[in-house]
Amino acid sequence: MIVTLTNGCTDFFEETITVLENPASSFVISNGCQGDEISLTNTSTVPATGTPSYSWNFGDGTSSTDENPSKLYEAPGTYSITLTISVNGCEVSSNQDVVISEKINIGFGETINTCGVSLPLEAPLASTYRWFNPTSNFTISNTQTYSITTNQEVGLEITSPAGCISRDTVQVQLL
């Protein structure tokens, strides 16, 4: 830079200025189901120089400093997730919403004792049904209802319209 004073004197000085590249914050996430772990994939770009730090806010009062964290939400709902990246004194953030869907509660309990020669069991309304033998995992039926005619343990796996899988077993005793 050259400076000219009012008296006609000139002077100059030289200074090197380094312009650092800004990081760009971004990530990929898929909607999930309550009680299931979801993975967050950090797709951010960071400059070749400097060591980035990551700060995730999961929208439920919890956070992480992992580069690619996992998260388990216990309650269904929509959560706003924010990723903040800091490197070389620069800080940038991005955010996205994730929808956590509710799992269907099957609610059998441990044992069903009943009088009679059979017991029809009915699953809650769902998209798919699979009654199975818990010991062998063999599929017994793919219908909403299943009739038990002997003392046995039976399992049920159902899928909600949002794709959430619920699973439960029950011991049935016909008295």
C-alpha positions in Angstrom: 0.0 0.0 0.0 1.3 3.5 -0.9 0.4 6.4 1.3 0.8 10.0 0.2 0.7 12.6 2.9 -0.5 16.2 2.4 3.0 17.5 2.5 3.8 15.3 -0.6 5.8 12.7 1.2 5.0 9.1 0.3 5.6 5.9 2.1 4.5 2.3 1.5 4.2 -0.8 3.5 3.5 -4.4 2.6 1.4 -6.9 4.6 0.5 -10.4 3.7 -3.2 -11.3 4.3 -4.2 -14.9 4.4 -7.9 -15.6 3.5 -9.0 -18.9 5.0 -11.6 -21.1 3.3 -14.9 -21.2 5.1 -16.3 -24.6 6.1 -19.7 -25.6 4.8 -22.0 -27.5 7.2 -24.4 -30.2 5.9 -25.6 -33.6 6.9 -27.9 -36.5 5.8 -30.5 -38.1 8.1 -33.5 -40.4 7.6 -36.7 -40.4 9.6 -36.9 -43.1 12.2 -38.9 -44.9 14.8 -39.1 -44.4 18.6 -36.6 -46.5 20.4 -34.5 -47.3 17.3 -31.1 -45.8 16.7 -30.7 -43.5 13.7 -27.4 -42.5 12.1 -26.4 -39.0 11.1 -24.0 -38.7 8.2 -21.9 -35.6 8.2 -21.4 -34.4 4.6 -19.8 -31.1 5.5 -16.7 -29.7 3.7 -13.9 -28.3 5.7 -10.6 -26.6 4.6 -7.5 -28.6 4.2 -5.8 -26.6 7.0 -7.0 -26.6 10.6 -8.8 -29.2 12.7 -12.6 -29.0 12.7 -14.7 -29.5 15.8 -18.3 -30.7 15.5 -21.2 -29.8 17.8 -24.6 -31.6 17.3 -27.8 -30.4 19.0 -30.5 -33.1 18.7 -33.4 -30.9 19.6 -34.3 -32.9 22.7 -31.7 -31.4 25.1 -29.0 -33.8 24.2 -25.9 -33.2 22.1 -22.7 -34.8 20.7 -19.3 -33.8 19.5 -18.8 -36.9 17.2 -18.2 -36.4 13.5 -20.9 -38.9 12.6 -23.1 -39.7 15.6 -26.0 -42.0 16.2 -29.1 -41.0 18.2 -31.9 -42.8 19.8 -35.2 -40.9 20.5 -37.5 -42.5 23.1 -40.5 -40.4 22.2 -42.2 -39.8 18.8 -42.2 -36.3 17.4 -40.4 -33.9 15.1 -37.0 -32.8 16.3 -34.8 -30.0 14.9 -31.2 -31.1 14.6 -28.4 -28.6 14.3 -24.8 -29.3 13.3 -22.2 -26.5 14.0 -18.7 -26.8 12.7 -15.8 -24.7 13.9 -12.4 -24.5 12.2 -9.7 -21.8 11.9 -11.9 -19.4 13.9 -14.8 -19.7 11.5 -18.1 -21.3 12.6 -21.1 -22.3 10.4 -24.3 -24.2 11.2 -27.0 -26.2 9.3 -30.2 -27.7 10.6 -32.8 -30.2 9.5 -35.9 -31.7 11.0 -36.3 -35.4 11.7 -39.6 -37.2 12.2 -39.6 -40.0 14.8 -42.7 -42.2 14.4 -44.4 -44.1 17.2 -44.2 -47.8 17.4 -47.4 -49.7 17.8 -47.8 -51.1 21.4 -48.8 -54.8 21.2 -49.2 -55.1 24.9 -49.6 -58.8 25.5 -48.1 -59.1 28.9 -46.2 -62.2 30.0 -49.0 -64.8 30.3 -52.6 -65.2 29.2 -54.6 -67.7 31.2 -58.0 -68.5 29.8 -60.7 -71.2 30.0 -61.7 -73.0 26.8 -60.2 -75.0 24.0 -59.0 -72.1 21.9 -58.1 -68.4 22.2 -58.3 -66.0 19.3 -55.6 -63.4 19.5 -56.0 -60.2 17.6 -53.1 -57.8 16.7 -53.5 -54.0 16.7 -54.2 -52.5 13.3 -50.9 -52.4 11.3 -49.6 -52.7 7.8 -48.1 -56.2 8.1 -48.5 -59.1 10.6 -46.3 -62.0 11.5 -47.2 -64.5 14.2 -44.2 -66.7 14.9 -42.8 -69.4 17.2 -40.4 -67.6 19.5 -38.1 -70.7 19.9 -37.6 -71.4 16.2 -38.7 -68.0 14.7 -40.8 -70.0 12.3 -43.7 -68.0 10.8 -47.1 -69.4 11.9 -49.4 -66.9 10.2 -49.5 -63.5 8.4 -53.0 -62.5 9.4 -54.3 -60.0 11.9 -55.8 -62.7 14.1 -54.5 -66.1 15.2 -56.3 -68.8 17.2 -54.3 -70.7 19.8 -55.6 -74.3 20.4 -52.8 -75.6 22.7 -50.7 -74.3 25.5 -47.9 -72.4 23.8 -45.7 -69.4 23.6 -46.5 -67.2 20.5 -44.8 -64.1 19.1 -46.2 -61.3 17.1 -44.2 -58.9 14.9 -46.1 -56.0 13.2 -45.1 -53.1 11.0 -46.8 -49.7 11.3 -47.7 -47.6 8.2 -44.5 -45.6 8.9 -42.4 -48.7 8.8 -41.8 -49.1 12.5 -41.5 -52.7 13.7 -42.9 -53.8 17.0 -42.4 -57.3 18.5 -43.8 -59.1 21.5 -44.3 -62.6 22.9 -46.9 -64.2 25.2 -47.3 -67.5 26.9 -50.9 -68.8 26.5 -52.3 -71.3 29.0 -55.7 -72.9 28.1 -57.2 -74.1 31.4 
